[in-house]
Amino acid sequence: MRKQYSSRDLHSGVRGKHYASYTRGTNLVLLQPDIAAAFPTERAVNDALRGLLEVARTAAGQAASPRSTGRGGRKTG
């Protein structure tokens, strides 16, 4: 330890003091190298995920419509 630091200074710290605020304001995801190469910017990642989300929502809506009308797509009752 350097001379300018005192062991008394080290005992005044609080462990995890900023942990809660850090976790609230952070949403970091580590990408594998091959994915990072394909999507090199934050915008590229967000655009790709938004597109995937839209496809998933559309597919879920199409898959749910025959069930909502009854058997074979015909309205019952």
BELBELGI-V208510 format. One record per pair of residues at least 12 apart in sequence whose C-alpha atoms are under 10 Angstrom apart, sorted by the first residue. I is the first residue (numbers start at 1). J is the second residue. If there is no record, write none. Layout:
i=(I	I)
j=(J	J)
This chain:
i=(31)
j=(45)
